């Protein structure tokens, strides 16, 4: 069943106290908490948008006003116009991600259009599925070293999250949430959140801007997101205090997002920061 976000008028403002929303920029979180919608035209005034590869600045445009019949991805690629539904949580969060990580969003769009050019818009490649999974539910995780990978590979969730939460507290791990659907799903506090992660290994912290550019380069070069099976699931509910049941004895057995690994599952090695 397709997820339907709650209406803004009936939404408990307390939902935005969940730690997932702390990963948004503070100005964007303020727009979520205010009682009225930010209209599509107003989003453009908040964004110093870069140009696309044809020298046209990216712009959000109300989907309701469009009648050109163009494919969503092709319109972005050719014209820099990002179709955005008015008063819609999913598209509002998508706009926030475009504002914060424009290079990754651009790289995903270019890759999508390259595959559309090859197979048409009636088929979908494995690459397109991977790009969409990352776009909707993606995360980027920087580890200082490989020490957590064995537990993550094995879906040994108690061991993995014990180490991950310690490393996050010590500043040895960075986590960026990229998927706009993740934020939309978090509007329902009963949903256990799971992201699809690209994993970087590097011993020094990096800025949002560098992460955006570095990951975009890897996506553009087809160094990742060739198949959805490459993406590592990370049940965000295992992060400290991200779920009401965190810390309970049966937590990893009772919350269904902590799934065991399939016997035949093999993850690719992480991307090495240079």
Secondary structure as the mmCIF struct_conf table of DSSP 4:
data_model
#
loop_
_struct_conf.conf_type_id
_struct_conf.id
_struct_conf.beg_label_comp_id
_struct_conf.beg_label_asym_id
_struct_conf.beg_label_seq_id
_struct_conf.end_label_comp_id
_struct_conf.end_label_asym_id
_struct_conf.end_label_seq_id
HELX_LH_PP_P HELX_LH_PP_P1 UNK A 5 UNK A 7
HELX_RH_3T_P HELX_RH_3T_P1 UNK A 8 UNK A 10
HELX_RH_3T_P HELX_RH_3T_P2 UNK A 13 UNK A 17
BEND BEND1 UNK A 18 UNK A 18
HELX_RH_3T_P HELX_RH_3T_P3 UNK A 19 UNK A 23
BEND BEND2 UNK A 24 UNK A 24
HELX_RH_AL_P HELX_RH_AL_P1 UNK A 26 UNK A 33
BEND BEND3 UNK A 34 UNK A 36
HELX_LH_PP_P HELX_LH_PP_P2 UNK A 37 UNK A 39
HELX_RH_AL_P HELX_RH_AL_P2 UNK A 40 UNK A 45
TURN_TY1_P TURN_TY1_P1 UNK A 46 UNK A 46
HELX_LH_PP_P HELX_LH_PP_P3 UNK A 49 UNK A 50
STRN STRN1 UNK A 51 UNK A 51
TURN_TY1_P TURN_TY1_P2 UNK A 53 UNK A 54
BEND BEND4 UNK A 55 UNK A 55
HELX_LH_PP_P HELX_LH_PP_P4 UNK A 56 UNK A 56
STRN STRN2 UNK A 57 UNK A 57
HELX_LH_PP_P HELX_LH_PP_P5 UNK A 58 UNK A 58
STRN STRN3 UNK A 59 UNK A 62
HELX_RH_3T_P HELX_RH_3T_P4 UNK A 63 UNK A 65
BEND BEND5 UNK A 68 UNK A 68
HELX_RH_AL_P HELX_RH_AL_P3 UNK A 72 UNK A 79
STRN STRN4 UNK A 81 UNK A 84
TURN_TY1_P TURN_TY1_P3 UNK A 86 UNK A 87
HELX_RH_AL_P HELX_RH_AL_P4 UNK A 89 UNK A 100
HELX_RH_AL_P HELX_RH_AL_P5 UNK A 102 UNK A 119
TURN_TY1_P TURN_TY1_P4 UNK A 121 UNK A 122
HELX_RH_AL_P HELX_RH_AL_P6 UNK A 126 UNK A 137
STRN STRN5 UNK A 138 UNK A 143
BEND BEND6 UNK A 144 UNK A 146
TURN_TY1_P TURN_TY1_P5 UNK A 147 UNK A 148
HELX_RH_AL_P HELX_RH_AL_P7 UNK A 149 UNK A 153
TURN_TY1_P TURN_TY1_P6 UNK A 154 UNK A 155
HELX_RH_AL_P HELX_RH_AL_P8 UNK A 157 UNK A 169
TURN_TY1_P TURN_TY1_P7 UNK A 170 UNK A 171
STRN STRN6 UNK A 173 UNK A 177
HELX_RH_AL_P HELX_RH_AL_P9 UNK A 180 UNK A 185
TURN_TY1_P TURN_TY1_P8 UNK A 186 UNK A 187
BEND BEND7 UNK A 188 UNK A 188
TURN_TY1_P TURN_TY1_P9 UNK A 189 UNK A 190
BEND BEND8 UNK A 191 UNK A 191
HELX_LH_PP_P HELX_LH_PP_P6 UNK A 192 UNK A 193
STRN STRN7 UNK A 194 UNK A 201
BEND BEND9 UNK A 203 UNK A 204
HELX_RH_AL_P HELX_RH_AL_P10 UNK A 208 UNK A 220
TURN_TY1_P TURN_TY1_P10 UNK A 221 UNK A 222
BEND BEND10 UNK A 223 UNK A 224
BEND BEND11 UNK A 226 UNK A 227
HELX_RH_3T_P HELX_RH_3T_P5 UNK A 228 UNK A 230
BEND BEND12 UNK A 231 UNK A 231
STRN STRN8 UNK A 232 UNK A 235
HELX_RH_3T_P HELX_RH_3T_P6 UNK A 236 UNK A 238
BEND BEND13 UNK A 239 UNK A 239
TURN_TY1_P TURN_TY1_P11 UNK A 240 UNK A 241
BEND BEND14 UNK A 242 UNK A 243
TURN_TY1_P TURN_TY1_P12 UNK A 244 UNK A 247
TURN_TY1_P TURN_TY1_P13 UNK A 249 UNK A 250
HELX_RH_AL_P HELX_RH_AL_P11 UNK A 251 UNK A 254
BEND BEND15 UNK A 255 UNK A 255
TURN_TY1_P TURN_TY1_P14 UNK A 256 UNK A 257
BEND BEND16 UNK A 258 UNK A 258
HELX_LH_PP_P HELX_LH_PP_P7 UNK A 259 UNK A 262
TURN_TY1_P TURN_TY1_P15 UNK A 263 UNK A 264
HELX_LH_PP_P HELX_LH_PP_P8 UNK A 267 UNK A 270
STRN STRN9 UNK A 271 UNK A 272
HELX_LH_PP_P HELX_LH_PP_P9 UNK A 273 UNK A 273
#
